[in-house]
Structures are given as C-alpha cells and as structure tokens.
Amino acid sequence: MRTRVARASADTPDRSALPPLLEMLHDTAWEVRAQAAKTLGQRGDAAAVEPLTRRLTDLSWWVRYNSAGALAALERMASGASPRGAVAGSLRPRYLPANVGRARPRGDTGNDA
C-alpha cells in the first residue's frame, strides 16, 4: 500500500507530497524506500538531492539503484536535458559505479571469486 502511495505521488504537482516522500526514504520496507527514491527522481525537486545521496549507501541494492537513477534524472532536469535521456557524464564518477547499465552474460552474478 505505501509503495502505491509513493508511486502515485509522482503525478501530483503539489509540493505538499514532498515531505511524505522524503519520510518514505526511511521506511523499514526496502520496496517503499526504492519506490520513494524513484518517484523523487520523477518529480524533479532539487530538495531531494541530499536525502537521495544518503540512500546511495542503503542496504538494499534496489534502493541504491533507484537513488542513483533519481539523482541522474535530477541532474538531467537541472541541465535542461530530457529526464529520460542518457546518464549525465558528470554524475557517473560521483554517484554511479562504472558497471551500472552494462549487460552481463546470462548466469553471470558479477562475483569474480
């Protein structure tokens, strides 16, 4: 249910939706934190940059992934580019690991052990 609320908040232009979304970044359920991060990126509010940056160290990789994607979307919006365009080069060194977005062969877990 909370995940649906976070998702629905993306279409609400009202800034009063921002504080609840920022609170959802601290929810106990990773699904809610991940959806809140994604929604914050879609909304394009610069006030979300610092809270999203803190989520880059979340225990859930989905939360980290959605937070990085949201930060990239916010950067694109700030630069005037399309929010669904390619990741801004200036973000990759600071926020995204080098392998984000690269396909792996089927069955490859990414562990080089």
N, C-alpha and C positions, 0 to 999 in steps of 0.2 A: 504494500500500500504506500509506504513512504517513498519507494522508488518511483511509483507512478506520479506522486506529487512533485518530485524533483523533475521528472520528465515534462510534466505539464507546465511547469514554471518557465520553460524555455520560450513558450509562446506568449507569455504575459509581459507586456512592455512596462508594466508598473514596477517602479523601483522598490516598492514595499516587499517584493518577492526576494530581494537580495539577502536580507538578514537571515531568513529561514534556510536559504540555500547554503549560506556560509556555515550555519549551525550544523547542517546535514553533513558537512565535511568531517565532522567529529562523531558521527553516528557509530554505534557499535557494529552495525552490519556493513560489510565491505561493499555490498551491492548498492546501498544507499550512498555511501561516500563516492563510489565510482560514478554513479548517475549524477550526483550533485556536481562533481568536477566537470563532467561532460556538458551539463546544462549551463554551468557558469561560462564555459568557453563559447557556447552558442549565443548567450545573452550579450557578450561583448562589453562587460563592465570592468573597467580598469581597477576597480576596488577589489577585484578577485585575485589579482596577481600575487600578492603576498601570501594569502591563505593557500592558493594553489601551489605555490612554490614550496610551502611547508609539507604538502601532501606528496611531494616527489620522493619522500623517504617512508611512505606508508608501508606497512607490512604486506598489503595486497598489491600484486603487480598490476591488477586491473585499475586500481586507484592511481597508482603511479603513471600508468599508460594514459589514462583519461586526463590526468592532471597535466601531463606533458603536452598532450594534444590540445587541451584547452589553452595552455599558455601560448602554444604556437598559433592558435586561432586568434587569440587576443593580440599577438604581435602583428599578424597579417592585417587585422582590422585597424590597428593603430597606424600601420604604414599605408593604409588605403587599398590594400590588395584584397582579393576575394577571400572570404573566410574559409572557403573550401579548396583553396589553391594549395600549391606545394609548400612544404615547411620552409619558413624563412631561414636562410643560411645563418643569420646572426643568432638564432636560437640553438642550433644543433650543438655547438660547443658547451653552452651553459646548461641546457636543460635536457637534451636528448642523447642517449647513448648512440654511438656510431652505427649500431646494427638495427636501430628502430626502423621499421618499414622494409627491411630486407627479407626476402623469402628464404626459407630453409628447405632443403630436400625433405621429402616425406619421411617421417620417423626420426628426424634429427631433433634432439631435445635441446641442443645448444650447449650441452655439457661436454667439454673436451677431456674428460677424465679417461 
